[in-house]
Amino acid sequence: MKSLTRLSWAAFAMALAITLTACGGGNTPELTQVDASKTITVLRADKSENLDPQATDSGGDVTVLMQMYETLVRPSVGTANVEWEPGLAKSWTINDDKSVYTFVIRDGVTFHDGTKLDAAAVKRSLDRLVDENEKSKPVGRPYRKGFFGGVTSISTDGDKVIIKLKGPNPRFLSSIGIHPAMIVSPKAIEHMEGIKNPAERSSWLTSHPAGTGPYTISDESDYKESGANLTLTAFKEYWDGGAPKIERVVFQTQEEVRQRTQRLLAGDIQFADNLDPGDWRDLDANDKVTLHTWQGMNLCYLAMNVPADSGFVTSNLDVRKAIALAIDREPMVAKFSGKAVPQHVLLPPPALGFPKGYMPPTDKVPRDEAIERAKQLIKNAGAEGAKLELLMPDVARPYLLYPNEIANLIQQQLKQVGLEVTLVKSPMKDITGRIKSNKYPLVLLGWMGDSGEPDNFWRPLLGGSDGEPASLNAARFYNAEVMQRIDAAGVETDENKRQKMYEDLEKWVFETFRPMVPLLSAQRSFAWTSKLKGVQVDSTGQFHLHRASIQE
């Protein structure tokens, strides 16, 4: 790699010297002057557009939420698999049939708005998540039914919160550890009850965070409306080790992947996510940079609209098989410089239930033969020349570092078999609504697992509830028997049996229904200046800065 001029840290610190006066809302750390040497800038591909933990399903939001909010249990650091450790709950017990979970709430914890954490506060926040008639609820709660629909009651007993489920659920501990179960201050919830418009409630919480995490938004002006730029300030009363030494974290967005590497090497940022895999070797050899890479629990896929009443040609199984035949993953994977693998099923390689070595029949056909068979299927279905819109995100994602290039490849490959594709870009905050509108025959998207559970892929992507597909089920595919098998695998406690159940489910769904074309699973990366010490990356792939510091 061509070496780039590095700014001295002292010069950078001088350039960033700032004065921050805390104001507004009661959720402001007492911090009047911020030392620029205790400020870092995080450059990422994504934006944060909705910082209400119960309302979002976007990884760009979750990255920031993880700095501001906490759950009862949290994922381990330094383990290959996700293990759940004490968070806002200092301990817990689970009854024999795994239908009652009792959490002992930690004392000495304060919310950003000054409210003290207790069992009642935890219950109030979880009620906002699960209660159908909750007055403070946001416009949408995408995880409520799929992950928390089995909750029948939440009660308190002193410092304990007791959650009862309608039946055994061995994966509920992982559900209570993901972002929708982040605990929100009861004071903030009470305020949101007075806001009549559900969308405005989430908007208010976005710029007035009320969690217990190490960082907060200390002033409304620190959140820019686009979500591309925002500033977090250290919370001095943070319970786990006290106030973070990094006093200010500035998040910026840079879509072009090479620019993130270049700005890190130039020294004008201190942390970057999802670097170009082609740069990894040089970054790893650079003693001024710390590179952290791992095989992510993620999937990039092309979803095809399945319902017959949609009016799209993709409702025809032969057309879906033709599209699967037409897709060539190799040039897509090549973009990742060997740091991604072709994906043929829903679950990525690290997941329990991944059917090692299996490919659906469409994916085994030699390229030339696949094109001819696809053309014939399109002709038989009367779909020659069909015009299809492809919905895609307008920003890069960890599983989709090159959205334009991948979308263009899909467009070209489907043109080879007689389908005309138009690309439609959308902000991530609008993707869920557009998917639910059922107006798009094709959707290019992906998923990052946040619990380590296979259920965390199956339920949101090819499952649903009450006879309806989940909000991010881009194929709008719902089959009652598929859902029954997802439910059965989710409650099976024997790991070998679970493995077999998920393997069989993969084969059945992709050979019988073919609702999507899995494309690839990518390795992930973070990189930061070597002067930044103490960064933690947990087993779900989220980074944490509360124990980090700059060391000259």
WOJOJO-V488471 format. One line per field, one symbol per residue. ss: DSSP state (a for helix, b for strand, c for the rest). phi: phi as a letter, one per 40 degrees, with the letter a starting at -180 (. if undefined). psi: psi as a letter, one per 30 degrees, with the letter a starting at -180 (. if undefined). Layout:
BEGIN
ss = ???
phi = ???
psi = ???
END
This chain:
BEGIN
ss = ccccccccaaaaaaaccbbcccccccccccccbbcaaabbbbbbccccccccccccccaaaaaaaaaaccccbbbcbccccccbbbccbbbbbbcccccbbbbbbccccbcccccbccaaaaaaaaaaaacccccccccccccaaaaaccbbbbbbbccbbbbbbccccccaaaacccaaaccccaaaaaaaaccccaaaaaaaaaacccccccbbcccaaabccccccbbbbbcccccccccccccbbbbbbcccaaaaaaaaaaccccbbbcccaaaaaaaaacccbbbbbbbccbbbbbbbcccaaaccaaacaaaaaaaaaacccaaaaacccccbbbccccccccccccccccccaaaaccaaaaaaaaaaaaaaccccccbbbbbbbcccbccbccaaaaaaaaaaaaaccccbbbbbbbcaaaaaaaaacccccbbbbbbbccccccaaaaaaaacbbccbbccccccccccaaaaaaaaaaaacccaaaaaaaaaaaaaaaaaacccbbbbbbbbbbbbbbccbbccbbbccccbbccccbbcc
phi = .ccbcbccccccccccdabbbcagggbbccacbbcccbbbbbbbccbbbabcccbbbbccccdcdccbbbbcbbccbgbcbcbcbdbcccaabbcdcfbbbbbccccgbbcdcgcccaccccdccccccbccbdcccccabccdccbbcccbabbbagcbbbbbbcadacccccccccdccccbdcccccccdccccdcccccccdbbdabbccbaccadccbcdcgcbabbbcccccccggcdcccabbcbbbccccccccccccgcbbabbfccdcccccccccccbbbbbacccaababcbccdcccgcccccdccccccccccbcdccccdcfgbabdbbbcccdccdgccdgcbcdccccddcccccccdccccccgbdgdbbcbcaccbcbdcacbdcccccccdcccccbgbbbbcbcacdcbddcccccgbbcbbbaaabcbbgcddccccccbbiafgbcccbcccfcabccdccccccccbcccccccdcccdccdccccccbfcabcbabbcbabaadcccbgcbbcccgccbbcbcacbc
psi = kkkkkkkkeeeeeefgklkjkklkffhkkijfkkkffgklkkklflljfjhjffflgkfeeeeeeffflllellllkgkelkkklkcfkflllkleghfkkkkjkklgkklfgfkkkaeeeeeeeeefefkegkfgllfkiffeeefgffkfkklljbgkkkjklflkjfgfeeefflefgkkkkfeeeeefffjejeefeeeefegikiaglflljfkeffjkefffklkkkkjfgkfigakkejfkjkklkjekefeeeeeeefgflfkklilkfffeeeeefjfgkkkjlljlilkkljkkkekegfglfffkeeeeeeeeefkjfefeeffghgglkkkfleklefkkfkikfkklefffkkeeeeeeeeeeeeeefhgkgkkkkjkllglllefifieeeeeeeeeeefefggkjkkkjkkkeffeeeeeffhgkfkkjaakjkgfgkeffeeefegaalhgkllegiffhkkkeeeeeeeeeeffkfjeeeeeeeeeeeeeeeffeehfljkelkkllklklkffjlgkkjlffgklkgfgllkj.
END
